[in-house]
Amino acid sequence: MLSTGPFPAGVVLHSYIGSAELVPGLAKLGSYFSFSGHLTSMKPEKAKEVLKSVPKDRILIETDAPDGLLSAKTSSLFPFPDVASVAETENQFGDSAAEATSLSKEGLNHPANIHRVLKYVATLLEMPEEELAELSFQNATRLFSYPGSKINSDG
């Protein structure tokens, strides 16, 4: 990133679980740090250190569904919704789709788990969930808006 940055329009570091020491330099290049259920794979003390090192105007929340399933310790996860039978899937999409549906549903994440990610990150940041949700929304709006978009960072 050093050789191609900075990125004035921003760049997303998807499901960031890198070190806190890297954050200042990456933020200076224009990085946004997106946190998903993968964060729960880190020790809570380490995750908190990473989160606290990220400037608030660079924090994003995501699920990374169907990957990035939160660890069981965060509980109350939404299961991946039931999918069509393997036979029906093979008829519609071929063998590769059938292989995907035969994977264990227990290992798949669901977009509805965004609330669990939000709760976990807010707890580590010692911030109300509503404040973090608004912060992440504003950051995403600023990053992904463009002149003429229906939602823009100007209001």
C-alpha positions, 0 to 999 in steps of 0.5 A: 500500500505504501508504494501505491497510496495514499488513497484520498477517496479511501480504501477498505481494509476488509475484516481487519484483524491486523495489529494496532501498530499498523493502524496509524500508517494505514489510516494516514494512507486513507484506509477505513477499517472494517470489522466483522465476526473475524474480530472475535477470533482474537483475544479480547484484549488484543481486539480492544487494542486494535479497535481503540487504535483506529480513528473513529472516522475510519471505523466500519462494521460488517458481517462478511457473510457467509464467512466471518462467523462470530465465535460461540462466546458471543452467542445469540447468532442467527443461523444461516437460512435453510437452502434448497435441497442439493438435488434442486440446487444441482438442477438449477446451478450445477455441481459447484452450487451443490457443493456449496450447499452441502457445506455445514450450515453451522459454519456459515454466517448470516447478514442478520448477525451485524447486530452481534458484531455491532454489540461486540465492537461497541462493548470493546470500544466502551461505546453505546451501540446506537452511537457506533451504528451511527458512526459506522453509517456516517463513515460508510456514507462518506466513503461510498458516496459520490456526486449525484448519489442518492445518499451522500455525506453532505446530509 
